[in-house]
């Protein structure tokens, strides 16, 4: 039969060394276990932070794609408005008053998840190269938000044409200036969208569709369309179009 072998603690300095060794090993094991737990926790937080940010960016890009789909309508409407304003110079100021001018699509780029993640310090857990691409996309989207707000103000001024039958030279100059600003913003939006698509591809983000927010066709509706009909065709709520 096997006999159980029982360790006997050493005596003297040997005993002190033995006890120190046991204590040290215990501390090292505890620290290693804590680091493993913290590493798993941080990886989980980094994964959650990345998923939240990616979901927000995918949603924003779906909205920008919706707007880009209507860019030909915006380009055509800008050209129509320019021709309308220019016609005042050849007719003593008289113009053919449009029933409808419309406007480009307006979406607000969401940034709440990025801000919450950054403020909580969780963004720092994301790999540096990936974090830099996220930051680049959100920087462009902040520019997009500001530009679209300015763009809507320009188109609000252009919609004054719906109530005018004659333009003075001063009005013609002011409306032309406003239209040029609107044209520039439209161009900038196109550039930013292309730059965002490049970052989007580098991050291998998913292409999603926002089905609960129908895109506006406001700029696609012909200018001779009666207003009530134009509002319906714009995918806007009745009375929602300014």
Residue pairs with C-beta under 8 A, 6 or more apart in sequence:
9 15
9 18
10 17
10 18
42 125
45 122
45 125
46 122
46 125
46 126
46 127
48 122
49 117
49 122
49 123
49 125
49 126
50 126
50 130
52 113
52 116
52 117
53 113
53 114
53 117
53 123
53 126
53 134
54 203
54 205
54 206
55 113
56 110
56 111
56 112
56 113
56 114
57 134
57 137
57 138
57 200
57 203
57 205
58 205
58 206
58 207
58 208
59 110
59 208
59 210
60 107
60 109
60 110
60 141
61 196
61 197
61 200
61 205
61 207
62 207
62 208
62 209
62 210
63 107
63 109
63 210
63 213
64 107
64 109
64 144
64 193
64 196
66 105
66 107
66 210
66 215
67 104
67 105
67 107
67 189
67 193
67 215
68 190
68 193
69 215
70 104
70 105
70 215
70 216
70 217
70 219
70 220
71 186
71 190
73 217
73 219
73 220
74 104
74 186
74 219
75 186
76 219
77 101
77 102
77 219
77 223
78 179
78 182
78 183
78 186
80 223
81 101
81 158
81 161
81 179
82 176
82 179
84 95
84 96
84 98
84 161
85 95
85 161
85 167
85 172
85 175
85 176
85 179
87 95
87 96
88 94
88 95
88 166
88 167
88 172
89 169
89 172
93 166
93 167
93 168
93 169
93 172
94 165
94 166
95 161
95 164
95 165
95 166
95 167
97 161
97 162
97 163
97 164
97 165
98 161
98 162
98 223
98 224
99 162
99 223
99 224
99 225
99 226
99 227
99 230
100 162
100 221
100 222
100 223
100 224
100 225
100 226
100 227
100 230
101 155
101 158
101 159
101 161
101 162
101 223
102 155
102 159
102 218
102 219
102 220
102 221
102 223
102 230
102 234
102 241
103 152
103 155
103 156
103 159
103 216
103 218
103 219
103 241
104 148
104 151
104 152
104 155
104 186
104 218
104 219
105 215
105 216
105 218
105 219
106 148
106 151
106 152
106 216
107 148
108 145
108 148
109 141
109 142
109 144
109 145
111 138
111 141
111 142
114 123
114 134
114 138
117 123
123 131
123 134
124 131
126 134
130 203
133 199
133 202
133 203
134 203
136 199
137 196
137 199
137 200
137 203
140 192
140 195
140 196
140 199
141 196
143 188
143 192
144 189
144 192
147 185
147 188
147 189
147 192
148 185
148 189
150 181
150 185
151 182
151 185
151 186
151 189
154 178
154 179
154 181
154 182
154 185
155 182
156 242
157 174
157 175
157 178
158 175
158 178
158 179
158 182
159 242
160 175
161 175
162 227
164 171
167 175
214 235
215 235
216 234
216 235
216 236
217 233
217 234
217 235
218 230
218 234
218 236
218 241
221 230
221 233
221 234
225 233
228 238
230 241
231 238
231 239
231 240
231 241
232 238
234 241
